[in-house]
């Protein structure tokens, strides 16, 4: 049986980075929803916030973990092990660019800005720092 250890390490690094980003982003979004009265008043099911929290926790963590796995595979295929700094800068730049695109399309809203900023910084650090670091550790 031929096991590609470098691929497994890159996928594991992507999985960990995605899980970190998903869990932190979930916590930030849930705190935003619970503490912002304007958001709660627009929700007709405000008394079901625990159900919303469970759905958001599963959705965000699952989605960002999938993104991390894809980025782990990309890290392996582009040879990120040799140039982890370059890959990290590109991944962090992509996170910032997607956050900027969201702000451009949606418009800068005062209530959403801290959540977006925290989410973008978390994803940029996770995918731009944690993933390349874990993926390039020598055995």
Beta strands, then each sheet from edge to edge (+ up, - down):
end
